[in-house]
Amino acid sequence: MTDLGQKGTLLDRMGMPAHLAWGYFGVLIFMMGDGLELAWLSPYLVEQGLTVQQTATLTTAYGVTIAIGAWLSGVLVEAIGPRKTMMLGVAAYIIGHVLFVGFAVSTLNYGLMIPTYAIRGFGYPLFAYAFLVWITYRTPPHQLGRAVGWFWFVFTGGLSVLGAFYSSWSIQTFGHITTLWSALIWVLIGAFFAIIVNRDKFEMPEKEEISGAASKVKELLNGITILKREPKVAIAGVVRVINQSSQYAFPLFLPLYLADHGIATTVWLNIWGTIFISNIAFNLIFGYLGDKLGWRNTVTWFGAVGCGVFTLMLFYTPQIFAGNVTLVAIVGMLWGACIAGFVPLSALTPSLVGDGDKGAAMSILNLGAGLCVFVGPALVALFFDLAGPQGLVWILAGLYFIAAVLTRFLKLPNEEKKKEKVKAEVHSAI
């Protein structure tokens, strides 16, 4: 890997690779367009006559293609390069979005909504996660933790913050359908900056001679066979699934539990928004700490253990302190911060393997990011009636503590060599 980031530019000193700055900006704007409907599409469709079950099915179909696109992103980067992979994402988004808004939503054709929204689901994983793979190839190890922290900052900032704020203004000004159409503008602007204005040159490792259909199929299969060749990558994928499982489980049952303890759903929504302001800020902080304290240590103690502790505290704080909103908000912000404690996993995972397998390793990690959408709701569906809110919270916390143990096995190759050297010295001394 070329040792970039030593030029001393302000962006490099801040941890963002200066040669990829326009790509980061493009991801921010693209995700703003892609995510502008997430907070309001479901209730809007229910108001138009769909049932909650139908909108849940629609979201599930969308989540299926997100998971598939997330897995494909890494191996496609190695097969055809990041720019072409990102362009595929843009094309999938545009085709799916035009069909979804123009022919499905506008006529309330539910049968057409599912396949068209699903097609659109391929868009952001192929675009954004392909750029994340680009970052892992083109950033030196000493800067990689901060570089992926910046990625998750712009990703979440666009998806969960700018998109929501823009929608709140646009819906009042132009209405729901026009707001949906306007997403195309932001997506195209973001793609322009990330793919065209971003002039960074991406070169595959020398051993990778990508030519012909057979080679491309081999790269796709590499995204599966790596699980057998590199078991640590499989472990990292499991940890990534656990990372955000509670994020997708909590909205399904925690507001109901909090309402029983005097915290109204509208108040919870404000707390939820505050949580993710904390989250995007700590994406940068833990990216920096990961480079300083070690990626594995940061994920273990701040990410996994921290999330386990504050998951439990989110449940018990309303009981112990009689629904104190301020304390619940503080605990929620700490939980959101610890969700960001897993950020260095995006630096750690590709560093577990050689250059030729980085894309495949990131495919597994990205697949884990997509599977979070299923695992959280699935846990609620399976265990809520059986265990109730308290039992479910303990299950989620237990998964985080398991993740902490699993992360300890994610040792970098140089750490393994040092360990073997120490063992050899001890053995020779005996």
N, C-alpha and C positions, 0 to 999 in steps of 0.2 A: 504494500500500500504506500502510495506517495505520502510523504510526511508534510502535509499541508497544515496551515494554521499557525506557522511559525513566523509569519510576516509582521506580526505585532499590530494588526489593524484593531480598531476599537471593537468591531464585532467578534473577532477572534478572541480578544481578551475577555469578552463577555461570554464566550463559549459557543457562539454560533459561527460555523465555518463561513467566512466571508464569501468564498467562491460559490456558495449555495444560497446566499441571502435572498435572491429573487425567487428561488424555489420555495423557501419558507413563506414568503409573502403570498405567493400564488396559492399555497395550500390553505393559508388563512382565509383568503377570499373565496376559494372554491368551496371550503367547508361551510362558510357562511351561507352560500347559496344552497348547498346540498341539505343543510340542516334547518333551514328556516321554518319548515312546516312541522317539525317533530313535536313541538309542545302543544300544537293546536289542531292537527289534522284529524285525530281520532274523535275528539268532542264535536268538531265541525261536521264530520260525516254522520255522527249519531244524531245531531240536530237535523240533518237532511233526511233521516229516516232509517239509517242502518242501525243494527243492534250492536251492543258492546262486543258480543261474541264474533260478529262479522269483522269488526275493526281489529280485534285481537288476531283473527286468522290472517287478515291482510298484513299485519305487522309481522306475524310469524313467517309468512312467505317472503317478505322483505328480508328478514333475518337470515333465512336459509341462503339466499344468494350473497348476502354480506359475508357469511362464513366461507362460502366457496370462493368468492372473489378475494378474500383475505388470504386463503391458502395459495391461490394461483399467483398472487402478486409477486412473491419472492422468486418462484421458479420461472415465471415469465420474464422477469428482469434478466435472469441469467440466459434465457433462451433468445430473447429478442431485444433486450436493453430496456432501460427505465423509460425513455421518452416514448417508445412505441407502446409500452405497457400502459403508461399514463394516458396516452391518446385513446387506447381501447376503453379505458375507464370513462373518459370524456364522451366517447361515442355511445357507450352503453347508457350513460346518464341521459344524454340528449334524446336518444331514441325512446327510452323508457318514459322519460318525463313528458315528451310531446304526446305520446300515446295515452299516458295516464291522465294528464290534465285535459288534453284536447278531446279525447274520445270516451274516457271512462268516468272521471269525476264530473265533468260538465254535464253528462247525461245520466249520472248516478247508475252506471252500468257496472254492477258489482262483479259480475262474471269476467269483465274485462279489467277491472281494477287489479285483481290478484296477479295475473301474468305481467301486466305492464309495470306495476310497482316493483315486482320481483326483478324484472329486467333492469330497472333503475338501480336496484340494490347492488349490482355489480360495479356501479360507477365509482363511489368514493374509495372502496378498498383497493381497486386497481390503480387509482390515481394517487391517493395519499400514502398507502402502504408501500407502493413501488418507490415513492420518493424517500420513504424511511429506509428502504434497502439501499438506495442510492447514498444516503447519508452514511450508512454503516461501512460502505466500501470506500468512501472518499474523505473520511475523517480519521485523523491519527488517534491511536488508543488513548493518549493523555487527555484528549478533548471530547471523546465519544460520549461519555455520560452527560455532559452539558449539552452536546449537540442533539441527542435524542430528547433531552428535557425541553429544549426549544421546540422540537417537533411537536411534542404533546401539548406544549403551551399554545402553539398556533392552531393545532388540530382542535383542541377542546375550546379554545377561545372563539374560533369560527363557528363550530358546531353548536355549542351550548350557550354562548354569550352573545356574539354579534348577530347570529341568525335570529335569536329570540328577540333582541332589542329592535332589530330592523322590522321583524314581523309585527311587533306590537304597534309600530308606527304605520307600516304599510297597510295593514288590514283596516285600520281606522280611516286611512286616506283613500285607498283604492279598492278595498274589498279582498275577499279570500282568493278568488280565482286569479285576479290580476297579480296578487302577491305571489301565487304559485308560478305564474308565467315569468315574473321578474327574476326568479331563481336562475333561469337560463343565462341572464346577463351576467350575474355574479360568477357563475360557473365558468363561463367563457373568458371572463377577465382573469380569473384565477389561473385557468389553463394557459392563457397567453403568457403570463409572467413566469409560471413554473416550468413551462416547456420551451418557450421561444426566447423570452428575455433572459432566462437562466442559461448562460453559455458554457457552464461547466462541462468538461469532456469526461464521459464515462467510458472506461476501458475495462474489458474483462481480464481476469488473470490470464497469463500467457498460455497455460495449459488448456484453456477453454477455446476450442476452435469450433464455433457454432456454425455449422453449415449443413443444410439439408434437413428434411423432415425427421429423419431418424435421430439426429442429434437433439432436435427440439423435444421429441418425445422422451428421449433419455433424460433431459433436464426436468421435464414434468415428473417423471418417475422418481427422480432424485429427491423430490419433495416428499416422497413416501419412504423410500429405502433408507433415507438418512436416519429414520427412527430406529432401525436395526443397527446401523453402523455407528451411530452416535447416541447411545441411550440418554446422555445428559440433555440432549435437545428435546427428547420426549418429556423428561422431567420438567424442563423449562416451560414446555407447552402446557403442562398440567398446572404449574404455578400461575401461568398467565390466565388460565380459565378461572382459577380461584380469585385472582386479583379483583375482578369487577363483578363477581357473582352477586354479592350483596347489593351492589349498585342497581342491579336489575330486579332483585328480589324485594328490597325495601319498599318501593312505591306501591307494591301490590298489597301489603298488609300493615306496614308501619303507620301510615296515616290513620287507619282505623283504630289501631292500638292507642295512638297518641290522643285521638279524639275522646277515648274513654277516660283519659287522664287530664282533660281540660284544655288540650291544645287543638284548636280548630284546624281543619284541612287547609284553609286559606293561609293560616299562620305557618303551617308546615311547608307550604309551597314557597313562602319567603325564606324559610330556613334552608330548604333544598337549594334555592338559588344561591344563597350565601355560601353553602357548602362548596359549590363548584367555583365560586370566586376564589375561595381558599385553595381548591384543588389546582387550578391553573397556575396560581402563584407558586405553589410547592412543586409543580412539575419542574420549574427552573431550579428551585432550591435543592431538591434532591438529586437533580442532574449534576449540580455542582458538588454536593456532598458525596455523591457516588464516586466522582473522580478523586476526591480527597480521602475518603474513608474506606473506599473499596466498594465495588458494585455489589458483591455478594453480601457484605455486611449491611449495606444500606437496605437492600431488599428484605433481608432476614429480620432485622430489628425494627426499622422504621415502617417498612411495608407490611410484612406478614404479622409480626407480633403486635405492632401498633394497631393494625386493623382489627385483629382479634380482640384486643382490650377495649377499643372504643366501640366496636360492634356491641359488645355486652353492655357498655356504659350507656349507649343510646337507648337500650331497653330499660335499664334499671334507674337511670337518672329521673325520668318522669314519676316513677313510683316513690323514690326516696325523697325527692324534693318537691312533691305535689305539683307536678306539671309546670315547673319553673321554666318559662320559655327561654330566658337568657342562658341558663345553664345548658339546656338541650341544644341551643344554637351553638354554644361554645364546643360542646362535645361533638356535635355534628361537623363543625369546621375542622376539628382535630381528626375526626374519622376521614373527612375528605382529603386532608393533608396526607394522611397515611396511605390512602389509595394511590396518591402520587409517589409514595415510597417505592413502588414497583417500577418506576421509570427506568432505573439502571438495568433492568432485565433486558431492555432493547439493546443495550450495549454489551451486556454480559453474554447473551445467547450466541450472537454471531462470532464472538471471540473464543468460544469453546471449540470452534472448528477451523479448518484451513480456509484460505481465500476462495477455493473452488466450491465450497459448500455453504458459504455465508447466505446466499439467496435461499437455499433450501431450508436452512436453519430459521431464517426469518419467516419463511412460509408457515412453518409449524407455529412459531410465535404469533404470527398474524391470525392463523386459524384459531388459536386460543382466544384472541381478542374477539373474533366473531362468535365463538361458541359461548362466550359470557352471556350473550343475549338469550340463549336457550336455558343454560344451566340455572340461572337465578330464578326465572319463572317456573322451571320444572321442579325445583326444590320446594317452592311454595305449593305447587299443585300436588306434589307427592306427600308432603309432611305437615301441611298447615292443619288439616282436619285431625290428624293423628296426634300431633305434638303441640299444636297451638302456637301463638306468637313466641312464648318463652322457649319452647323446645326448638323452634325454627331458628331463633337467634343463636342458641347454643350450637346448633348444627353449622351455621355460617361461621361462627367464631372458631369452632373446631377445625373447619377447613383451613382457616388462616393459620392456625397453629401447626397443622400438618404441612402447609406450604412453607412455614419457617424451617421445619425439619428437612423437607425436600431441597430447599435452597442451599443447604449446607453441602450437598453433593455436587453443586455446580462450581467445581474448582477449575480455574483456568489451567491450560497446559503447563505454563511456567510454574504454577503452584504445585502441580503434580510432580514435576521434575525436582523441585526443591525438597518435597517430601521424600521422594525416592532417594535423593542424595543424602539426606539426614539419616534415613534408615540404613543406607549402605555404610555410612561413617560409624554409626552405632554398632552395626554388625561386625565391622572390621576391628573396632576397638575391643569388642568382646572376644 
